[in-house]
Amino acid sequence: MTYAVEFSSDARKSFNRLDRVTKRRIAEEISRLASSPFDLRLSKQLKGEELAGLRSARVGGWRVCFTVGRAAAVLYVLSIERRGQVYKRL
C-alpha cells in the first residue's frame, strides 16, 4: 500500500529552497517512506509527550519529520530541516 504525500506549508518552502542534489535525495527518501512509513530501517518514532505520533527520517545531515494518517492513507511531511535545528522547532 502506498500512502499519498502531503506537505505542510513550511515543509514545502524548505523543500523548494534546497539545492538540486539534496532535493532529489530527499524526494527519493519521501518516496520510499510513502511505500513503507513504519519501516524501522527508514524512520524512527520520536520520543516525548509533545512529539507523540511523529516520526523522523534521516537524509544525510537533513531530517524529514512526518506523521501518518492511517485512516486516510496519507503521509504528512511537517518539516524538512538540518539535524541541529529540526527538533527545537517541533
C-alpha positions, 0 to 999 in steps of 0.5 A: 500500500502506498500512502499519498504525500502531503506537505505542510506549508513550511515543509514545502518552502524548505523543500523548494529552497534546497539545492538540486542534489539534496532535493532529489535525495530527499524526494527519493527518501519521501518516496520510499517512506510513502511505500513503507512509513513504519519501516524501522530501517527508514524512520524512527518514532520520536520520543516525548509527550509533545512529539507523540505520533511523529516520526523522523527520517534521516537524509544525510545531515537533513531530517524529514519529520512526518506523521501518518494518517492511517485512516486516510492513507496519507503521509504528512511531511511537517518539516524538512530541516538540518539535524541541529535545528529540526527538533527545537522547532517541533 
